[in-house]
């Protein structure tokens, strides 16, 4: 789980909020105490004028993104054998920020840990840095260490809030402690008036990992009750039902959204159509695709036309299937659509067109049912009275395992003078 550069910047921006030397000490009594329940006493702020000057300049350079210029100044301060504890702790936290900005995560963690261990920063900086360290450890995938740091933070500050619950839930999820992640993330969501989207995502992912789809559905339905037109929630609920193999419920959710005019993009139309198809409702699938095409939401791509041909075939709407497969054929790069087209044309008594489609299918190649294509070609030739051509096609079909027996029967019959009887079954 990698953070964006903006997130990395925001994570460590707190470092630079605590430098103003003795001005911090002078103003801290007027500032709001962020950790009123902490047992730790605020240490005195003590820094020499030279340390204050060098670290102030280094801070400005880091703020300006000039970390390469800031680093020597920080190292100079840390090299002083007479460095004061506060200056050393501040320099280490600033060094951690430099490393973090240059994506040296492990070095950043080490420097930040040293700053905390020196125990010399004011509570506001000390504990904020400790919480930041937990976030850094998550970034570096040191989840067990992050959990230890967060435990310490909560114990020493006596503070818990939604953000902390969310961070803890994230850590539990990364450690595959899914039930703990569920319980903790529920606390985070309940404690916040403006929960972040990724909190809910972690909760849902944890429920999915434990196959707790009913509970996931209950949570999302409660959210939908407050925001019934939220398409993101609607799609999330449909996804939950799909993962729980509850396709009728998924269809109900998406079709209701479509009827309300909430389903407006190609992806959602295709998902609904495929759900209908999987639920053995091909006519509804075809109707959804046609509606999307008519409204201009769906472009008549190879995928759309092929799916329309498939569901129309299942719905026994031959005219629709032939039309869709004909359009798909013009977009295809292999012969599989042409085979389906030839098949439908053959059983619609359009032998000449079926022959052309099947020959094109074989020529294009990549056929999954090449043997069957030769069987149909042979049948077409036989019905047209072209026994030699039929025999040649069936002989080729005999070389494929899936059609060997079928072709052999036909060859035996034609050599015995028995005419092939047409079947109306597809």
C-alpha positions as CSV (number, residue, x, y, z in Angstrom):
1,X,0.0,0.0,0.0
2,X,2.0,2.9,-1.3
3,X,1.0,6.5,-0.6
4,X,1.0,9.2,-3.3
5,X,3.6,11.9,-3.1
6,X,0.9,14.4,-1.8
7,X,0.0,11.9,0.9
8,X,3.7,11.5,1.8
9,X,4.1,15.3,2.1
10,X,1.0,15.6,4.3
11,X,2.1,12.8,6.5
12,X,5.3,14.5,7.4
13,X,4.2,18.2,7.2
14,X,3.6,18.0,10.9
15,X,7.4,17.9,11.4
16,X,7.8,21.4,10.4
17,X,5.0,22.8,12.5
18,X,7.0,22.6,15.7
19,X,10.0,24.8,14.9
20,X,10.2,28.3,16.2
21,X,12.7,27.8,18.9
22,X,11.9,29.5,22.1
23,X,8.8,31.1,20.6
24,X,7.2,27.7,20.8
25,X,7.9,27.5,24.5
26,X,6.6,31.0,25.0
27,X,3.3,30.3,23.2
28,X,2.6,26.8,24.3
29,X,0.7,27.8,27.4
30,X,-1.8,29.7,25.2
31,X,-2.2,26.8,22.7
32,X,-4.8,24.1,23.0
33,X,-3.5,21.0,24.8
34,X,-4.0,18.3,22.2
35,X,-3.1,15.5,24.7
36,X,-4.7,16.5,28.0
37,X,-4.7,12.9,29.3
38,X,-1.0,12.3,28.6
39,X,1.0,11.3,31.7
40,X,4.2,12.6,30.2
41,X,5.3,16.1,31.3
42,X,6.3,18.6,28.7
43,X,10.1,18.9,28.8
44,X,11.8,22.3,28.7
45,X,12.7,23.7,25.3
46,X,16.4,24.4,25.2
47,X,18.4,25.3,22.0
48,X,21.5,27.4,21.4
49,X,21.3,30.3,19.1
50,X,23.5,28.5,16.6
51,X,21.3,25.4,16.7
52,X,18.3,27.6,16.3
53,X,19.8,29.4,13.3
54,X,21.0,26.2,11.5
55,X,17.8,24.2,12.1
56,X,15.6,27.2,11.2
57,X,17.4,27.5,7.9
58,X,17.3,23.8,7.3
59,X,13.5,23.8,8.0
60,X,13.0,26.6,5.4
61,X,15.0,24.6,2.8
62,X,13.0,21.5,3.4
63,X,9.8,23.5,3.1
64,X,11.1,24.7,-0.3
65,X,11.9,21.2,-1.4
66,X,15.6,21.8,-1.2
67,X,16.4,18.7,0.8
68,X,19.9,18.3,-0.7
69,X,20.8,21.7,0.7
70,X,19.1,21.0,4.0
71,X,20.8,17.7,4.7
72,X,24.4,19.1,5.4
73,X,23.0,21.6,7.9
74,X,21.1,18.9,9.8
75,X,24.1,16.7,9.8
76,X,26.3,19.6,11.1
77,X,23.9,20.1,14.0
78,X,23.9,16.4,14.8
79,X,27.7,16.1,14.7
80,X,28.1,18.6,17.5
81,X,29.1,16.7,20.6
82,X,27.5,19.4,22.8
83,X,24.2,19.3,21.1
84,X,21.2,20.0,23.4
85,X,18.5,17.2,23.7
86,X,15.8,19.4,22.2
87,X,17.9,20.4,19.2
88,X,19.0,16.8,18.7
89,X,15.4,15.5,18.7
90,X,14.3,18.3,16.4
91,X,17.2,17.6,14.0
92,X,16.4,13.8,14.0
93,X,12.7,14.5,13.2
94,X,13.8,16.9,10.4
95,X,16.2,14.3,9.1
96,X,13.3,11.8,9.0
97,X,11.3,14.3,7.0
98,X,14.2,14.7,4.5
99,X,14.5,10.9,4.1
100,X,10.8,10.5,3.7
101,X,10.6,13.2,1.0
102,X,13.3,11.3,-0.9
103,X,11.5,8.0,-0.5
104,X,14.1,6.5,1.8
105,X,11.4,5.0,4.1
106,X,13.6,2.8,6.3
107,X,16.0,5.7,7.0
108,X,13.0,8.0,7.7
109,X,11.6,5.5,10.2
110,X,15.0,5.1,11.9
111,X,15.5,8.9,12.3
112,X,11.9,9.5,13.5
113,X,12.3,6.7,16.0
114,X,15.5,8.3,17.4
115,X,13.6,11.7,17.7
116,X,11.0,10.0,19.8
117,X,13.5,8.0,21.9
118,X,15.3,11.2,22.9
119,X,12.1,12.2,24.7
120,X,12.9,15.9,24.4
121,X,10.2,17.4,22.2
122,X,7.1,19.1,23.5
123,X,4.1,16.8,23.9
124,X,2.4,18.3,20.8
125,X,5.4,17.3,18.7
126,X,6.4,14.2,20.5
127,X,3.1,12.4,20.3
128,X,2.2,13.7,16.8
129,X,5.6,12.3,15.7
130,X,4.8,9.0,17.4
131,X,1.5,8.7,15.5
132,X,3.3,9.7,12.3
133,X,5.8,6.9,12.9
134,X,3.0,4.4,13.0
135,X,1.8,5.7,9.6
136,X,5.3,5.5,8.2
137,X,5.6,1.9,9.4
138,X,2.3,1.0,7.6
139,X,3.7,2.6,4.5
140,X,6.9,0.5,4.8
141,X,4.7,-2.6,5.3
142,X,6.1,-3.0,8.9
143,X,2.6,-3.8,10.2
144,X,3.5,-5.5,13.5
145,X,5.8,-2.6,14.4
146,X,3.1,-0.1,13.4
147,X,0.7,-1.8,15.8
148,X,3.2,-1.6,18.6
149,X,3.8,2.1,18.0
150,X,0.0,2.8,17.9
151,X,-0.5,0.8,21.1
152,X,2.2,2.9,22.8
153,X,0.7,6.1,21.4
154,X,-2.8,5.3,22.8
155,X,-1.4,4.2,26.1
156,X,0.8,7.3,26.7
157,X,-1.7,9.8,25.4
158,X,-4.9,8.3,26.6
159,X,-6.4,9.4,23.3
160,X,-8.5,7.5,20.8
161,X,-10.5,8.9,17.9
162,X,-11.9,7.8,14.5
163,X,-8.6,8.4,12.7
164,X,-6.8,6.1,15.1
165,X,-9.4,3.4,14.9
166,X,-9.2,3.6,11.1
167,X,-5.4,3.3,11.1
168,X,-5.6,0.3,13.5
169,X,-8.3,-1.3,11.3
170,X,-6.0,-0.8,8.3
171,X,-3.1,-2.5,10.1
172,X,-5.3,-5.4,11.1
173,X,-6.4,-5.8,7.5
174,X,-2.8,-5.9,6.3
175,X,-2.1,-8.5,8.9
176,X,-5.0,-10.7,7.7
177,X,-6.7,-10.2,11.0
178,X,-10.0,-9.6,9.2
179,X,-12.4,-9.9,12.1
180,X,-10.3,-7.4,14.1
181,X,-10.3,-5.1,11.1
182,X,-14.1,-5.4,10.9
183,X,-14.7,-4.6,14.5
184,X,-12.2,-1.7,14.6
185,X,-13.3,-0.1,11.3
186,X,-16.9,-0.2,12.5
187,X,-15.7,1.9,15.5
188,X,-14.0,4.3,13.2
189,X,-17.0,4.8,11.0
190,X,-19.3,5.2,14.0
191,X,-17.0,7.8,15.6
192,X,-16.7,10.0,12.5
193,X,-19.2,12.5,11.0
194,X,-17.1,12.4,7.8
195,X,-15.6,9.0,7.4
196,X,-13.1,8.5,4.6
197,X,-14.1,6.3,1.6
198,X,-11.1,4.0,2.1
199,X,-12.4,3.1,5.6
200,X,-15.5,1.7,4.2
201,X,-13.5,-0.1,1.5
202,X,-11.3,-1.8,4.1
203,X,-14.4,-2.8,6.1
204,X,-16.0,-4.3,2.9
205,X,-12.8,-6.1,1.9
206,X,-12.5,-7.6,5.4
207,X,-16.1,-8.8,5.3
208,X,-15.5,-10.3,1.8
209,X,-12.4,-12.1,3.1
210,X,-14.6,-13.8,5.7
211,X,-17.5,-14.4,3.3
212,X,-19.7,-12.3,5.5
213,X,-21.7,-11.0,2.5
214,X,-25.0,-10.8,4.4
215,X,-23.5,-8.4,7.0
216,X,-21.8,-6.4,4.2
217,X,-25.2,-6.1,2.5
218,X,-26.8,-5.0,5.7
219,X,-24.3,-2.2,6.2
220,X,-24.6,-0.9,2.6
221,X,-28.4,-1.1,2.7
222,X,-28.4,1.0,5.8
223,X,-26.2,3.6,4.0
224,X,-28.5,3.4,1.0
225,X,-31.5,4.2,3.2
226,X,-29.9,7.6,3.9
227,X,-28.6,8.1,0.3
228,X,-31.0,6.1,-2.0
229,X,-29.7,7.7,-5.2
230,X,-26.0,7.1,-4.4
231,X,-24.9,5.0,-7.4
232,X,-21.6,4.0,-5.8
233,X,-23.5,2.4,-3.0
234,X,-25.9,0.8,-5.4
235,X,-23.1,-0.8,-7.3
236,X,-21.4,-1.8,-4.2
237,X,-24.5,-3.6,-3.0
238,X,-24.9,-5.3,-6.3
239,X,-21.2,-6.5,-6.1
240,X,-21.8,-7.9,-2.7
241,X,-24.8,-9.9,-4.0
242,X,-22.7,-11.1,-6.9
243,X,-19.9,-12.3,-4.6
244,X,-22.5,-14.0,-2.5
245,X,-23.9,-15.8,-5.5
246,X,-27.2,-13.9,-5.1
247,X,-27.7,-12.9,-8.7
248,X,-31.5,-12.2,-8.5
249,X,-30.9,-9.7,-5.8
250,X,-28.0,-8.1,-7.8
251,X,-30.3,-7.9,-10.8
252,X,-33.1,-6.3,-8.7
253,X,-30.7,-3.6,-7.4
254,X,-29.3,-2.7,-10.7
255,X,-32.5,-2.9,-12.7
256,X,-34.2,-0.7,-10.1
257,X,-31.4,1.8,-10.5
258,X,-31.7,1.6,-14.3
259,X,-35.5,2.3,-14.0
260,X,-34.7,5.4,-11.9
261,X,-32.3,6.7,-14.6
262,X,-29.3,6.1,-12.4
263,X,-27.6,3.6,-14.7
264,X,-26.1,5.8,-17.4
265,X,-22.7,4.4,-18.5
266,X,-21.7,1.5,-20.7
267,X,-20.0,-0.5,-18.0
268,X,-23.2,-0.6,-15.9
269,X,-25.4,-1.5,-18.8
270,X,-23.0,-4.4,-19.7
271,X,-22.9,-5.6,-16.1
272,X,-26.7,-5.7,-15.9
273,X,-27.0,-7.5,-19.3
274,X,-24.4,-10.1,-18.2
275,X,-26.3,-10.6,-14.9
276,X,-29.5,-11.3,-16.8
277,X,-27.6,-13.7,-19.1
278,X,-26.1,-15.6,-16.1
279,X,-29.5,-15.8,-14.5
280,X,-31.0,-17.4,-17.6
281,X,-32.9,-14.4,-18.6
282,X,-31.6,-13.8,-22.1
283,X,-34.6,-11.8,-23.3
284,X,-34.0,-9.3,-20.5
285,X,-30.3,-9.2,-21.3
286,X,-31.1,-8.5,-25.0
287,X,-33.6,-5.8,-24.0
288,X,-31.0,-4.1,-21.8
289,X,-28.3,-4.1,-24.5
290,X,-30.8,-2.8,-27.1
291,X,-31.9,0.0,-24.8
292,X,-28.2,1.0,-24.2
293,X,-27.5,1.0,-27.9
294,X,-30.7,3.0,-28.6
295,X,-29.8,5.6,-26.0
296,X,-26.2,5.9,-27.3
297,X,-24.8,4.6,-24.0
298,X,-23.5,1.5,-25.6
299,X,-21.4,1.6,-28.7
300,X,-21.9,-1.3,-31.1
301,X,-18.5,-2.8,-30.4
302,X,-17.4,-6.4,-31.0
303,X,-18.1,-7.2,-27.3
304,X,-21.5,-5.6,-27.4
305,X,-22.6,-7.1,-30.7
306,X,-21.3,-10.5,-29.8
307,X,-23.0,-10.6,-26.4
308,X,-26.3,-9.4,-28.1
309,X,-26.0,-12.2,-30.6
310,X,-25.4,-14.7,-27.8
311,X,-28.4,-13.7,-25.7
312,X,-30.7,-13.4,-28.7
313,X,-29.7,-16.9,-29.7
314,X,-30.6,-18.1,-26.2
315,X,-33.8,-16.2,-26.4
316,X,-34.6,-17.9,-29.8
317,X,-34.7,-14.5,-31.5
318,X,-32.9,-15.7,-34.6
319,X,-33.3,-12.4,-36.6
320,X,-31.8,-10.4,-33.7
321,X,-28.9,-12.9,-33.3
322,X,-28.1,-12.9,-37.1
323,X,-28.1,-9.2,-37.2
324,X,-25.9,-8.8,-34.2
325,X,-23.4,-11.5,-35.3
326,X,-23.3,-9.9,-38.8
327,X,-22.2,-6.7,-37.2
328,X,-19.8,-8.4,-34.9
329,X,-18.3,-10.3,-37.9
330,X,-17.2,-7.0,-39.5
331,X,-15.3,-6.2,-36.2
332,X,-13.8,-9.6,-35.4
333,X,-10.2,-10.7,-35.9
334,X,-10.8,-14.5,-35.7
335,X,-13.5,-16.8,-37.0
336,X,-15.5,-17.6,-33.9
337,X,-18.3,-15.0,-34.5
338,X,-18.5,-16.1,-38.1
339,X,-19.1,-19.7,-36.9
340,X,-21.9,-18.5,-34.7
341,X,-23.4,-16.5,-37.6
342,X,-23.1,-19.5,-40.0
343,X,-24.7,-21.7,-37.4
344,X,-27.7,-19.4,-37.1
345,X,-28.0,-18.9,-40.8
346,X,-27.9,-22.6,-41.4
347,X,-30.8,-23.3,-39.0
348,X,-32.7,-20.3,-40.5
349,X,-32.6,-22.1,-43.9
350,X,-30.2,-19.6,-45.4
351,X,-27.7,-22.2,-46.7
352,X,-25.8,-20.0,-49.2
353,X,-25.2,-17.3,-46.6
354,X,-24.3,-19.9,-44.0
355,X,-21.7,-21.4,-46.3
356,X,-20.1,-18.0,-46.9
357,X,-20.0,-17.3,-43.1
358,X,-18.5,-20.7,-42.3
359,X,-15.9,-20.5,-45.0
360,X,-14.9,-17.1,-43.7
361,X,-14.7,-18.5,-40.2
362,X,-12.3,-21.2,-41.2
363,X,-10.2,-18.8,-43.3
364,X,-9.9,-16.3,-40.4
365,X,-8.8,-19.1,-38.1
366,X,-8.6,-19.3,-34.3
367,X,-11.8,-21.4,-34.2
368,X,-12.8,-23.2,-31.1
369,X,-15.2,-25.4,-33.0
370,X,-13.4,-25.9,-36.3
371,X,-14.6,-29.5,-36.6
372,X,-18.2,-28.4,-36.2
373,X,-17.7,-25.8,-38.9
374,X,-16.6,-28.5,-41.4
375,X,-19.6,-30.7,-40.3
376,X,-22.0,-27.8,-41.1
377,X,-20.3,-27.1,-44.4
378,X,-20.7,-30.7,-45.3
379,X,-24.4,-30.7,-44.4
380,X,-25.0,-27.6,-46.4
381,X,-23.3,-29.2,-49.5
382,X,-25.2,-32.4,-48.9
383,X,-28.6,-30.7,-48.8
384,X,-27.6,-28.8,-52.0
385,X,-26.9,-32.2,-53.7
386,X,-23.1,-31.6,-53.8
387,X,-22.0,-35.0,-52.4
388,X,-18.4,-34.7,-53.4
389,X,-18.0,-31.3,-51.6
390,X,-19.9,-32.7,-48.6
391,X,-17.6,-35.7,-48.4
392,X,-14.6,-33.5,-48.6
393,X,-15.8,-31.3,-45.7
394,X,-16.8,-34.2,-43.5
395,X,-13.4,-35.9,-44.1
396,X,-11.8,-32.8,-42.7
397,X,-14.2,-32.8,-39.8
398,X,-13.2,-36.4,-39.1
399,X,-9.7,-35.3,-38.1
400,X,-11.1,-33.4,-35.1
401,X,-11.8,-35.4,-31.9
402,X,-15.0,-33.6,-31.1
403,X,-16.5,-34.3,-34.5
404,X,-14.8,-37.6,-35.5
405,X,-17.7,-39.9,-34.8
406,X,-20.3,-37.5,-36.2
407,X,-18.4,-37.1,-39.5
408,X,-17.7,-40.8,-39.8
409,X,-21.4,-41.5,-39.6
410,X,-22.1,-39.0,-42.3
411,X,-19.3,-40.4,-44.6
412,X,-20.6,-43.9,-44.1
413,X,-24.2,-42.9,-45.0
414,X,-23.2,-40.9,-48.1
415,X,-21.1,-43.7,-49.4
416,X,-24.0,-46.1,-48.9
417,X,-26.3,-43.7,-50.9
418,X,-28.3,-42.6,-47.9
419,X,-29.4,-39.0,-48.0
420,X,-28.8,-36.8,-45.0
421,X,-32.1,-35.8,-43.4
422,X,-32.3,-32.3,-42.1
423,X,-33.1,-31.7,-38.5
424,X,-34.8,-28.6,-37.2
425,X,-33.0,-28.7,-33.9
426,X,-30.2,-26.2,-33.1
